[in-house]
Amino acid sequence: MARTNPAPLKTARWAEVRAHVAHRASFRCEHCQRFLGMTGEADHVVPRSDIDLIGIGVFDPSNLQYLCSSCHSSKSNRERWSRQERAPKRVRSNVPGRHLFLDAAGISPTQ
């Protein structure tokens, strides 16, 4: 899985876009509606790892939503899990004695 570069989000331009998104959302979480002031997080609706495929810029406000840290964490975790489900399964190494151990523990090698 490719990691995204956090550097664009540590700029004055990002702070300006984040403030715009917060104001547009009336400083409330766009998911649970909790008032956040400026403590919320500007979240990319289409993840940053996928925006190049679609042609959206990192600073495009139409791809941003204002979320509380709890809603942002939940969304990010769902995205990570969905990426893992699409990723090819890793093949475990064939260490000598592994099957003996798994048999003794009552574990199927496909688990």
C-alpha positions, 0 to 999 in steps of 0.5 A, spaced: 500 500 500 502 506 498 503 511 503 501 518 502 506 524 503 503 528 509 507 534 507 502 538 503 498 538 509 503 542 513 502 549 509 499 555 510 495 553 504 492 547 507 491 551 514 487 556 509 483 551 506 481 547 512 479 554 515 474 554 509 471 547 510 470 548 517 466 555 516 462 552 510 460 546 515 458 551 521 464 549 525 460 542 526 462 535 524 458 533 518 457 526 520 454 527 528 453 534 528 457 536 534 460 543 535 467 543 534 470 550 533 476 549 529 478 543 533 475 538 527 479 535 522 478 536 514 477 529 511 478 527 504 472 524 502 476 520 496 482 518 500 488 522 498 491 515 496 486 515 490 485 522 488 490 522 483 486 516 479 480 521 479 484 527 478 482 531 484 487 536 487 489 535 495 486 542 496 480 541 493 474 543 498 469 539 494 473 533 496 473 535 503 469 534 509 469 537 516 469 531 522 470 530 529 476 526 531 472 520 532 468 520 526 474 521 522 478 515 525 472 511 524 472 513 517 479 512 516 479 505 519 473 503 514 477 505 509 483 501 511 479 495 512 476 495 505 483 496 502 486 490 506 480 486 503 482 488 496 489 486 497 492 480 495 492 475 501 499 474 503 502 467 503 505 465 509 512 462 510 513 455 510 518 454 516 520 447 517 515 445 523 510 450 522 505 444 520 506 440 526 505 446 530 499 448 527 496 441 527 498 440 535 494 447 536 488 444 532 489 450 527 487 449 520 493 452 516 488 456 512 486 461 518 
